[in-house]
Amino acid sequence: MIIPEPGRAPTRIRGKSLSASEIEVSWKALPWNASKRRVLGYELRYWSRSEKEETASVQRTTGNQTSTVISGLRGSTAYYISVRAYNTAGTGPVSTTVNMTTKKPRPNAVGSASKVSTLSALSTIALSFTARTSL
């Protein structure tokens, strides 16, 4: 028996920018018709506005997972994303393409974290010193 590739595209593609480098993508799973078109997972294709679709990056999920996080993206950048199901025969039709933009990078995010760490360390030293001198 020959197993055909999935015959329909996923629907309800949604995205949420989590940070300057991550977007969470979700979709509605294909209906489980019969085992002859069994879905093994989903393939996401994504590319930035300055890139061509032919050079899109690909990320695959396995099983009935209907969301994933794409990471390693550039901040404040618009990305085009499409989803398609796959099985042992190949990939099915591509969903509608959606456009999502990553968040703006936060300036000095590392600097402010290190300032907090430094203040925390200094207060610990001060408490330790105070405790020793009062003994």
DSSP file (Angstrom, degrees, kcal/mol; ACC not computed):
  #  RESIDUE AA STRUCTURE BP1 BP2  ACC     N-H-->O    O-->H-N    N-H-->O    O-->H-N    TCO  KAPPA ALPHA  PHI   PSI    X-CA   Y-CA   Z-CA
    1    1 A M              0   0    0      0, 0.0     2,-0.4     0, 0.0     0, 0.0   0.000 360.0 360.0 360.0 127.9    0.0    0.0    0.0
    2    2 A I        -     0   0    0     87,-0.0    87,-0.0     1,-0.0    34,-0.0  -0.737 360.0-144.5 -88.6 130.5    1.4    3.4   -1.0
    3    3 A I        -     0   0    0     -2,-0.4    34,-0.1    34,-0.0     2,-0.1  -0.853  14.4-145.2 -96.9 119.6    1.0    6.1    1.6
    4    4 A P        -     0   0    0      0, 0.0    85,-0.2     0, 0.0    86,-0.2  -0.440  24.5-100.8 -79.1 158.4    0.3    9.6    0.0
    5    5 A E        -     0   0    0     84,-0.3    86,-0.1     1,-0.2    81,-0.1  -0.292  61.5 -67.0 -67.9 162.7    1.6   12.8    1.6
    6    6 A P        -     0   0    0      0, 0.0    -1,-0.2     0, 0.0    81,-0.1  -0.239  44.6-151.7 -53.9 139.2   -0.8   14.8    3.7
    7    7 A G        +     0   0    0     85,-0.2     2,-0.3    -3,-0.1    -2,-0.1   0.554  68.8  51.5 -95.1  -9.1   -3.5   16.3    1.4
    8    8 A R  S    S-     0   0    0     85,-0.1    77,-0.4    84,-0.0    84,-0.1  -0.887  75.0-121.9-129.1 159.6   -4.4   19.4    3.4
    9    9 A A        -     0   0    0     -2,-0.3    85,-0.1    85,-0.2    75,-0.1  -0.709  36.3-102.1 -95.0 148.4   -2.6   22.4    4.9
   10   10 A P        -     0   0    0      0, 0.0    86,-0.4     0, 0.0     2,-0.2  -0.314  42.0-151.4 -61.7 154.0   -2.7   23.3    8.6
   11   11 A T  E     +A   28   0A   0     17,-1.0    17,-3.2     1,-0.2    84,-0.1  -0.665  61.5  43.9-122.2 177.9   -5.1   26.2    9.4
   12   12 A R  E     -     0   0A   0     -2,-0.2     2,-0.4    15,-0.2    -1,-0.2   0.903  67.5-169.5  51.9  51.1   -5.3   29.0   12.0
   13   13 A I  E     +     0   0A   0     -3,-0.2     2,-0.3    14,-0.2    14,-0.2  -0.580  10.6 176.6 -71.4 125.1   -1.7   29.9   12.0
   14   14 A R  E     -A   26   0A   0     12,-2.8    12,-2.5    -2,-0.4     2,-0.3  -0.932  11.2-166.6-130.8 152.9   -1.0   32.2   14.9
   15   15 A G  E     -A   25   0A   0     -2,-0.3     2,-0.4    10,-0.2    10,-0.2  -0.984   8.8-168.9-141.6 154.4    2.2   33.8   16.2
   16   16 A K  E     -A   24   0A   0      8,-2.2     8,-3.1    -2,-0.3     2,-0.6  -0.970  24.5-130.6-143.2 124.4    3.3   35.6   19.3
   17   17 A S  E     +A   23   0A   0     -2,-0.4     6,-0.2     6,-0.2     3,-0.1  -0.645  24.8 179.2 -75.3 118.6    6.6   37.4   19.7
   18   18 A L        -     0   0    0      4,-1.9     2,-0.3    -2,-0.6     5,-0.2   0.797  62.8 -27.4 -89.2 -32.8    8.2   36.2   22.9
   19   19 A S  S    S-     0   0    0      3,-1.7    84,-1.8    84,-0.1     3,-0.2  -0.871  80.9 -70.4-161.5-169.8   11.4   38.3   22.8
   20   20 A A  S    S+     0   0    0     -2,-0.3    57,-0.2    82,-0.2    82,-0.1   0.658 133.0  30.8 -71.6 -14.8   13.8   39.9   20.3
   21   21 A S  S    S+     0   0    0      1,-0.1    52,-2.2    54,-0.1    51,-0.5   0.390 112.5  65.4-124.6   2.7   15.0   36.5   19.3
   22   22 A E  E     - B   0  71A   0     -3,-0.2    -4,-1.9    49,-0.2    -3,-1.7  -0.985  45.2-177.8-136.8 140.5   11.9   34.2   19.7
   23   23 A I  E     -AB  17  70A   0     47,-2.1    47,-3.0    -2,-0.4     2,-0.5  -1.000  19.5-144.0-129.2 132.4    8.5   33.8   18.1
   24   24 A E  E     -AB  16  69A   0     -8,-3.1    -8,-2.2    -2,-0.4     2,-0.4  -0.854  19.4-166.0 -94.9 129.7    6.0   31.2   19.3
   25   25 A V  E     +AB  15  68A   0     43,-3.0    43,-2.3    -2,-0.5     2,-0.3  -0.943   8.3 178.8-118.3 136.0    3.9   29.7   16.4
   26   26 A S  E     +AB  14  67A   0    -12,-2.5   -12,-2.8    -2,-0.4     2,-0.3  -0.926   1.2 174.6-132.7 160.6    0.7   27.7   16.8
   27   27 A W  E     -     0   0A   0     39,-2.1     2,-0.5    -2,-0.3   -15,-0.2  -0.966  37.9 -94.4-156.4 165.0   -1.7   26.1   14.3
   28   28 A K  E     -A   11   0A   0    -17,-3.2   -17,-1.0    -2,-0.3   -15,-0.0  -0.781  47.5-120.6 -88.8 128.8   -4.7   23.8   14.1
   29   29 A A        -     0   0    0     -2,-0.5   -18,-0.1   -19,-0.1     3,-0.1  -0.232  28.5-100.4 -65.6 154.6   -3.8   20.2   13.5
   30   30 A L        -     0   0    0      1,-0.1    -1,-0.1   -22,-0.1     9,-0.1  -0.493  48.1 -96.8 -70.1 145.8   -5.0   18.3   10.5
   31   31 A P        -     0   0    0      0, 0.0     2,-1.6     0, 0.0    -1,-0.1  -0.364  32.4-116.9 -64.5 145.5   -7.9   16.0   11.2
   32   32 A W        +     0   0    0      1,-0.2     3,-0.1    -3,-0.1     6,-0.1  -0.654  50.0 161.6 -85.0  87.5   -7.0   12.4   11.8
   33   33 A N        -     0   0    0     -2,-1.6     2,-0.3     1,-0.3    -1,-0.2   0.990  57.8 -29.7 -72.3 -79.0   -8.8   10.9    8.8
   34   34 A A    >   -     0   0    0      1,-0.0     3,-1.7     0, 0.0    -1,-0.3  -0.922  60.0-103.9-139.8 163.0   -7.3    7.5    8.3
   35   35 A S  G >  S+     0   0    0     -2,-0.3     3,-1.5     1,-0.3    -2,-0.0   0.694 109.2  78.0 -65.1 -16.6   -3.9    5.9    8.9
   36   36 A K  G 3  S+     0   0    0      1,-0.3    -1,-0.3   -33,-0.1     0, 0.0   0.725 104.2  34.5 -67.0 -18.5   -3.2    6.1    5.1
   37   37 A R  G <  S+     0   0    0     -3,-1.7    -1,-0.3   -34,-0.1    -2,-0.2  -0.068  86.4 167.8-121.7  33.5   -2.4    9.8    5.5
   38   38 A R    <   -     0   0    0     -3,-1.5     2,-0.5     1,-0.1    50,-0.3  -0.194  30.6-134.3 -54.1 130.5   -0.9    9.7    9.0
   39   39 A V        -     0   0    0      1,-0.1    48,-0.2    48,-0.1    -1,-0.1  -0.768  19.3-174.2 -90.4 127.6    0.9   12.9   10.0
   40   40 A L        -     0   0    0     46,-2.9    23,-3.1    -2,-0.5     2,-0.3   0.660  63.2 -57.0 -92.0 -19.3    4.3   12.4   11.6
   41   41 A G  E     -C   86   0B   0     45,-1.2    45,-2.1    21,-0.3     2,-0.3  -0.982  58.6 -78.3 167.9-166.1    4.7   16.1   12.4
   42   42 A Y  E     -C   85   0B   0     -2,-0.3    19,-3.0    43,-0.2     2,-0.5  -0.947  24.0-146.2-130.3 148.7    4.8   19.6   11.0
   43   43 A E  E     -CD  84  60B   0     41,-3.4    41,-1.8    -2,-0.3     2,-0.4  -0.963  11.5-159.0-116.8 124.5    7.4   21.6    9.1
   44   44 A L  E     -CD  83  59B   0     15,-3.4    15,-2.4    -2,-0.5     2,-0.4  -0.870   2.7-164.6-103.0 134.5    7.7   25.4    9.6
   45   45 A R  E     +CD  82  58B   0     37,-2.5    37,-2.3    -2,-0.4     2,-0.3  -0.973  14.8 174.5-115.7 132.7    9.4   27.5    7.0
   46   46 A Y  E     +CD  81  57B   0     11,-2.1    11,-2.6    -2,-0.4     2,-0.3  -0.999   8.5 165.3-143.8 144.2   10.5   31.1    8.0
   47   47 A W  E     -C   80   0B   0     33,-1.8    33,-3.3    -2,-0.3     2,-0.1  -0.986  32.5-112.6-152.8 152.2   12.4   33.9    6.4
   48   48 A S  E >   -C   79   0B   0     -2,-0.3     3,-1.7    31,-0.2    31,-0.2  -0.387  35.7-104.5 -84.8 166.3   12.9   37.6    7.0
   49   49 A R  T 3  S+     0   0    0     29,-1.6    30,-0.1     1,-0.3    -1,-0.1   0.816 121.8  54.2 -59.3 -31.7   11.6   40.4    4.8
   50   50 A S  T 3  S+     0   0    0     28,-0.2    -1,-0.3     2,-0.1     2,-0.2   0.534 102.6  72.2 -83.0  -5.3   15.1   40.9    3.5
   51   51 A E  S <  S-     0   0    0     -3,-1.7     2,-0.3     2,-0.0    -4,-0.1  -0.608  84.1-111.7-105.0 167.4   15.5   37.2    2.5
   52   52 A K    >   -     0   0    0     -2,-0.2     3,-1.7     1,-0.1    -4,-0.1  -0.745  22.2-123.1 -97.4 148.2   14.0   35.2   -0.3
   53   53 A E  G >  S+     0   0    0     -2,-0.3     3,-1.9     1,-0.3    -1,-0.1   0.834 110.1  65.1 -57.4 -33.7   11.5   32.4    0.4
   54   54 A E  G 3  S+     0   0    0      1,-0.3    -1,-0.3    -7,-0.0    -7,-0.0   0.745 101.8  49.5 -62.6 -22.6   13.7   30.0   -1.5
   55   55 A T  G <  S+     0   0    0     -3,-1.7    -1,-0.3     2,-0.0    -2,-0.2   0.163  84.4 145.2-101.2  17.9   16.3   30.5    1.3
   56   56 A A    <   -     0   0    0     -3,-1.9    -9,-0.2     1,-0.1     2,-0.2  -0.167  50.1-120.8 -58.9 146.0   13.9   29.9    4.1
   57   57 A S  E     -D   46   0B   0    -11,-2.6   -11,-2.1     2,-0.0     2,-0.4  -0.564  27.1-143.3 -80.5 153.7   15.0   28.2    7.3
   58   58 A V  E     -D   45   0B   0    -13,-0.2     2,-0.4    -2,-0.2   -13,-0.2  -0.969  18.8-179.7-126.0 137.0   13.1   25.0    8.3
   59   59 A Q  E     -D   44   0B   0    -15,-2.4   -15,-3.4    -2,-0.4     2,-0.3  -0.999  13.4-156.2-133.6 131.4   12.2   23.7   11.7
   60   60 A R  E     -D   43   0B   0     -2,-0.4     2,-0.3   -17,-0.2   -17,-0.2  -0.836   4.7-161.4-111.3 146.2   10.3   20.4   12.2
   61   61 A T        -     0   0    0    -19,-3.0     2,-0.3    -2,-0.3   -19,-0.2  -0.717  15.9-135.6-109.4 168.1    8.1   19.2   15.0
   62   62 A T    >   -     0   0    0     -2,-0.3     3,-0.9   -21,-0.2   -21,-0.3  -0.930  57.5  -4.3-125.7 153.2    7.2   15.6   15.7
   63   63 A G  T 3  S-     0   0    0    -23,-3.1    -2,-0.1    -2,-0.3   -21,-0.0  -0.291 117.3 -30.0  70.5-152.7    3.9   13.9   16.6
   64   64 A N  T 3  S+     0   0    0    -23,-0.1    -1,-0.2   -35,-0.0   -35,-0.1   0.109  86.0 144.6 -91.8  23.4    0.7   15.9   17.2
   65   65 A Q    <   -     0   0    0     -3,-0.9    -4,-0.1     1,-0.1     3,-0.1  -0.402  27.9-173.2 -60.2 131.8    2.5   19.0   18.5
   66   66 A T        +     0   0    0     -2,-0.1   -39,-2.1     1,-0.1     2,-0.3   0.128  62.2  39.1-120.2  20.2    0.6   22.1   17.4
   67   67 A S  E     +B   26   0A   0    -41,-0.2     2,-0.3     2,-0.0   -41,-0.2  -0.973  56.5 169.4-159.2 156.4    3.0   24.8   18.6
   68   68 A T  E     -B   25   0A   0    -43,-2.3   -43,-3.0    -2,-0.3     2,-0.5  -0.977  30.8-115.4-159.7 163.7    6.7   25.5   18.7
   69   69 A V  E     -B   24   0A   0     -2,-0.3     2,-0.6   -45,-0.2   -45,-0.2  -0.931  18.2-153.5-109.2 126.7    9.1   28.3   19.4
   70   70 A I  E     -B   23   0A   0    -47,-3.0   -47,-2.1    -2,-0.5     2,-0.2  -0.881  25.6-179.8 -95.0 124.3   11.4   29.5   16.7
   71   71 A S  E     +B   22   0A   0     -2,-0.6   -49,-0.2   -49,-0.2   -50,-0.0  -0.716  47.8  58.5-122.4 173.6   14.6   31.0   18.2
   72   72 A G  S    S+     0   0    0    -51,-0.5   -50,-0.2    -2,-0.2    -1,-0.1   0.717  73.6 144.9  81.1  22.3   17.8   32.6   17.1
   73   73 A L        -     0   0    0    -52,-2.2     2,-0.3    -3,-0.2    -1,-0.2  -0.415  52.6-104.6 -89.9 167.1   15.9   35.4   15.3
   74   74 A R    >   -     0   0    0     -2,-0.1     3,-0.7     1,-0.1    28,-0.3  -0.704  39.5-107.4 -90.9 143.3   16.9   39.1   14.9
   75   75 A G  T 3  S+     0   0    0     -2,-0.3    29,-0.2     1,-0.2    28,-0.1  -0.301  96.0  13.3 -69.4 152.5   15.2   41.7   16.9
   76   76 A S  T 3  S+     0   0    0     27,-1.8     2,-0.4     1,-0.2    -1,-0.2   0.843  97.1 135.1  51.6  39.9   12.7   44.2   15.4
   77   77 A T    <   -     0   0    0     -3,-0.7    25,-2.2    26,-0.2     2,-0.4  -0.962  54.7-131.1-124.4 134.8   12.5   42.0   12.3
   78   78 A A  E     - E   0 101B   0     -2,-0.4   -29,-1.6    23,-0.2     2,-0.4  -0.676  27.3-168.0 -81.9 133.0    9.5   41.0   10.3
   79   79 A Y  E     -CE  48 100B   0     21,-3.8    21,-2.8    -2,-0.4     2,-0.4  -0.946  16.5-142.1-122.5 143.8    9.4   37.2    9.5
   80   80 A Y  E     -CE  47  99B   0    -33,-3.3   -33,-1.8    -2,-0.4     2,-0.4  -0.880  25.6-173.0 -99.6 136.0    7.2   35.3    7.1
   81   81 A I  E     +CE  46  98B   0     17,-2.6    17,-2.7    -2,-0.4     2,-0.3  -0.996  11.1 175.9-136.7 134.2    6.1   31.9    8.4
   82   82 A S  E     -C   45   0B   0    -37,-2.3   -37,-2.5    -2,-0.4     2,-0.4  -0.943  12.9-152.4-132.4 158.1    4.3   29.0    6.8
   83   83 A V  E     +C   44   0B   0     -2,-0.3    12,-2.3    13,-0.3     2,-0.3  -0.965  13.7 173.8-130.9 143.8    3.4   25.5    8.2
   84   84 A R  E     -C   43   0B   0    -41,-1.8   -41,-3.4    -2,-0.4    10,-0.1  -0.991  28.1-119.1-147.9 149.6    2.8   22.2    6.4
   85   85 A A  E     -C   42   0B   0      8,-0.4     7,-3.0   -77,-0.4     2,-0.3  -0.451  28.9-164.2 -81.9 157.4    2.3   18.6    7.6
   86   86 A Y  E     +CF  41  91B   0    -45,-2.1   -46,-2.9     5,-0.2   -45,-1.2  -0.979  14.1 167.7-140.1 157.2    4.7   15.8    6.7
   87   87 A N  E >   - F   0  90B   0      3,-2.4     3,-1.0    -2,-0.3   -48,-0.1  -0.771  59.8 -68.7-145.7-166.9    4.7   12.0    6.8
   88   88 A T  T 3  S+     0   0    0    -50,-0.3   -83,-0.1     1,-0.2     3,-0.1   0.745 130.0  54.7 -65.5 -21.4    6.8    9.2    5.3
   89   89 A A  T 3  S-     0   0    0      1,-0.3     2,-0.3   -85,-0.2   -84,-0.3   0.706 119.6 -94.7 -84.0 -20.3    5.7   10.1    1.8
   90   90 A G  E <   -F   87   0B   0     -3,-1.0    -3,-2.4   -86,-0.2     2,-0.3  -0.965  56.9 -32.7 142.1-159.7    6.7   13.7    2.0
   91   91 A T  E     -F   86   0B   0     -2,-0.3    -5,-0.2    -5,-0.2   -86,-0.1  -0.731  49.0-138.0-102.5 149.7    5.3   17.1    2.8
   92   92 A G        -     0   0    0     -7,-3.0   -85,-0.2    -2,-0.3   -83,-0.1  -0.117  47.3 -50.5 -88.9-169.8    1.7   18.3    2.2
   93   93 A P        -     0   0    0      0, 0.0    -8,-0.4     0, 0.0     2,-0.2  -0.261  62.1-106.5 -65.5 152.6    0.5   21.7    0.9
   94   94 A V        -     0   0    0    -85,-0.1   -10,-0.2   -10,-0.1   -85,-0.2  -0.563  30.0-125.3 -82.3 140.8    1.7   24.9    2.6
   95   95 A S        -     0   0    0    -12,-2.3   -84,-0.1    -2,-0.2    -1,-0.1  -0.130  46.1 -71.5 -69.2 174.4   -0.5   26.9    4.8
   96   96 A T        -     0   0    0    -86,-0.4     2,-0.4     1,-0.1   -13,-0.3  -0.440  58.4-111.8 -62.5 147.6   -1.2   30.6    4.3
   97   97 A T        -     0   0    0    -15,-0.1     2,-0.3    -3,-0.1   -15,-0.2  -0.702  32.8-160.2 -87.3 133.5    1.9   32.6    5.1
   98   98 A V  E     -E   81   0B   0    -17,-2.7   -17,-2.6    -2,-0.4     2,-0.5  -0.812  10.4-135.1-112.5 156.4    1.7   34.8    8.1
   99   99 A N  E     +E   80   0B   0     -2,-0.3     2,-0.3   -19,-0.2   -19,-0.2  -0.944  27.2 171.1-113.4 125.9    3.8   37.8    9.0
  100  100 A M  E     -E   79   0B   0    -21,-2.8   -21,-3.8    -2,-0.5     2,-0.4  -0.983  18.9-147.3-134.7 146.8    5.2   38.3   12.6
  101  101 A T  E     -E   78   0B   0     -2,-0.3   -23,-0.2   -23,-0.3   -84,-0.2  -0.943  16.2-128.1-118.2 133.5    7.7   40.7   14.0
  102  102 A T        -     0   0    0    -25,-2.2   -82,-0.2    -2,-0.4   -79,-0.1  -0.340  38.6 -93.4 -71.1 158.6   10.1   40.0   16.8
  103  103 A K        -     0   0    0    -84,-1.8   -27,-1.8   -81,-0.3   -26,-0.2  -0.248  45.5 -92.1 -69.4 160.5   10.3   42.4   19.7
  104  104 A K        -     0   0    0    -29,-0.2   -84,-0.1   -28,-0.1    -1,-0.1  -0.542  48.8-104.6 -71.0 135.4   12.7   45.3   19.9
  105  105 A P        -     0   0    0      0, 0.0    -1,-0.1     0, 0.0   -31,-0.0  -0.355  33.3-120.4 -61.2 140.6   15.9   44.4   21.6
  106  106 A R    >   -     0   0    0     -3,-0.1     3,-1.1     1,-0.0     2,-0.1  -0.731  27.2-125.7 -84.9 123.9   16.1   45.8   25.1
  107  107 A P  T 3  S+     0   0    0      0, 0.0    -1,-0.0     0, 0.0     0, 0.0  -0.430  85.9   1.8 -70.0 142.6   19.1   48.1   25.5
  108  108 A N  T 3> S+     0   0    0     -2,-0.1     4,-2.6     1,-0.1     5,-0.2   0.756  79.0 145.0  55.3  30.8   21.5   47.3   28.4
  109  109 A A  H <> S+     0   0    0     -3,-1.1     4,-1.4     1,-0.2     5,-0.1   0.908  78.0  43.0 -62.8 -40.0   19.6   44.2   29.5
  110  110 A V  H  > S+     0   0    0      2,-0.2     4,-2.2     1,-0.2    -1,-0.2   0.903 112.4  53.9 -71.4 -40.6   22.9   42.5   30.4
  111  111 A G  H  > S+     0   0    0      1,-0.2     4,-1.8     2,-0.2    -2,-0.2   0.902 108.6  47.7 -61.1 -43.1   24.2   45.7   32.0
  112  112 A S  H  X S+     0   0    0     -4,-2.6     4,-1.9     1,-0.2    -1,-0.2   0.862 110.6  52.4 -69.4 -33.9   21.2   46.1   34.3
  113  113 A A  H  X S+     0   0    0     -4,-1.4     4,-2.1    -5,-0.2    -1,-0.2   0.903 109.8  48.3 -67.1 -39.4   21.4   42.5   35.3
  114  114 A S  H  X S+     0   0    0     -4,-2.2     4,-2.4     2,-0.2    -2,-0.2   0.842 108.2  55.2 -71.1 -30.5   25.1   42.8   36.2
  115  115 A K  H  X S+     0   0    0     -4,-1.8     4,-2.6     2,-0.2    -1,-0.2   0.913 108.3  48.5 -64.1 -42.0   24.3   46.0   38.2
  116  116 A V  H  X S+     0   0    0     -4,-1.9     4,-2.5     2,-0.2    -2,-0.2   0.922 111.8  49.4 -63.2 -43.6   21.7   44.1   40.3
  117  117 A S  H  X S+     0   0    0     -4,-2.1     4,-2.4     2,-0.2    -2,-0.2   0.906 111.2  49.4 -62.0 -41.9   24.2   41.2   40.9
  118  118 A T  H  X S+     0   0    0     -4,-2.4     4,-2.6     2,-0.2    -2,-0.2   0.922 112.0  47.8 -64.0 -44.7   26.9   43.7   41.9
  119  119 A L  H  X S+     0   0    0     -4,-2.6     4,-2.4     1,-0.2    -2,-0.2   0.898 111.8  50.6 -62.6 -40.4   24.5   45.5   44.4
  120  120 A S  H  X S+     0   0    0     -4,-2.5     4,-1.9     2,-0.2    -2,-0.2   0.916 111.6  47.3 -63.3 -43.7   23.5   42.1   45.8
  121  121 A A  H  X S+     0   0    0     -4,-2.4     4,-2.2     1,-0.2    -2,-0.2   0.903 112.0  50.3 -65.0 -41.5   27.1   41.1   46.3
  122  122 A L  H  X S+     0   0    0     -4,-2.6     4,-2.5     1,-0.2    -2,-0.2   0.896 110.1  49.4 -65.5 -39.7   28.0   44.4   47.9
  123  123 A S  H  X S+     0   0    0     -4,-2.4     4,-2.4     2,-0.2    -1,-0.2   0.868 110.1  51.8 -68.4 -34.3   25.0   44.2   50.3
  124  124 A T  H  X S+     0   0    0     -4,-1.9     4,-2.3     2,-0.2    -2,-0.2   0.915 111.3  47.2 -65.0 -42.7   26.0   40.6   51.3
  125  125 A I  H  X S+     0   0    0     -4,-2.2     4,-2.7     2,-0.2    -2,-0.2   0.913 112.0  50.4 -64.2 -43.0   29.6   41.8   52.0
  126  126 A A  H  X S+     0   0    0     -4,-2.5     4,-2.7     2,-0.2    -2,-0.2   0.917 111.6  47.5 -62.8 -43.4   28.3   44.7   54.0
  127  127 A L  H  X S+     0   0    0     -4,-2.4     4,-2.4     2,-0.2    -1,-0.2   0.912 113.0  48.9 -63.2 -42.4   26.0   42.4   56.1
  128  128 A S  H  X S+     0   0    0     -4,-2.3     4,-1.9     2,-0.2    -2,-0.2   0.919 112.6  47.4 -63.2 -44.0   28.8   40.0   56.6
  129  129 A F  H  X S+     0   0    0     -4,-2.7     4,-2.2     2,-0.2    -2,-0.2   0.919 112.3  49.6 -64.0 -44.5   31.2   42.7   57.7
  130  130 A T  H  X S+     0   0    0     -4,-2.7     4,-1.5     1,-0.2    -2,-0.2   0.902 110.0  51.1 -60.7 -42.7   28.6   44.2   60.1
  131  131 A A  H  < S+     0   0    0     -4,-2.4     4,-0.5     1,-0.2    -1,-0.2   0.885 111.2  47.7 -64.4 -39.2   27.9   40.9   61.6
  132  132 A R  H >< S+     0   0    0     -4,-1.9     3,-0.7     1,-0.2    -1,-0.2   0.877 111.4  49.4 -71.2 -37.7   31.6   40.2   62.3
  133  133 A T  H 3< S+     0   0    0     -4,-2.2    -1,-0.2     1,-0.2    -2,-0.2   0.760 107.2  55.3 -75.1 -22.8   32.3   43.6   63.8
  134  134 A S  T 3<        0   0    0     -4,-1.5    -1,-0.2     1,-0.2    -2,-0.2   0.595 360.0 360.0 -86.1  -8.1   29.4   43.4   66.2
  135  135 A L    <         0   0    0     -3,-0.7    -1,-0.2    -4,-0.5    -2,-0.1   0.479 360.0 360.0 -75.2 360.0   30.6   40.1   67.6
